[in-house]
Amino acid sequence: VKNTLKQRDYNIYELDTSLLIHFIPLYKFEIVLEIGAAYGYFTSKICEKIFYKKNKKNTKVLSIEPDKNYFENYLLPLKDKYNDNLILLNDFAGDKASVESKIVIEDFYKDSSDNSGFLFIDADLYGISVIELLNNIINSLNLDKFNMILLELSNNPYYERRNLAKGILKDFLPLRISKKRYLFIRKSWKNYQYKNSFFFLIFLKLPILNHIFKFF
């Protein structure tokens, strides 16, 4: 199935990311920030994962998408389902975000604990390289709030991964989960509250997964 919308209908779109979302205990995070929501496919999966459990942390999700068509037709309907737990923002992130949107983002995580958030960035912008865009967005955020960061890099991700791991994400350990997806986990394992769920890291390192996922 080559059509990505059909892949979403059949729940086979980017299986690596879907499985990762399934295995990470997202309901244990205080905040989840998604940048580049597009059709809201992963927004929906994230919310299903969080709110299916009895969530004692009352996790808040902020999903950002600049495209008006995607936002109105695919994201806004999710708001009716998840109400106040899901915040939607029709804007860019980073330097291109409006002043109002920057305030919304800061207010979203200002009361959360350090190392209590999950950040997911799947964004592209015409005329700007992936690494430039990622650095721009990440630099605009308070990284102290996040313990895990899931990123989509380009088709040649090695330079970008090294750039991030030696630069702005030097305090995070990069794990490759597929050709373009990398999960960055904060290196301070000692205080990591999700240590009982590390079985999923073994799952991520199975080489067979890369061979399976490349066919979708």
Disulfide bonds with the S-S distance in Angstrom:
none
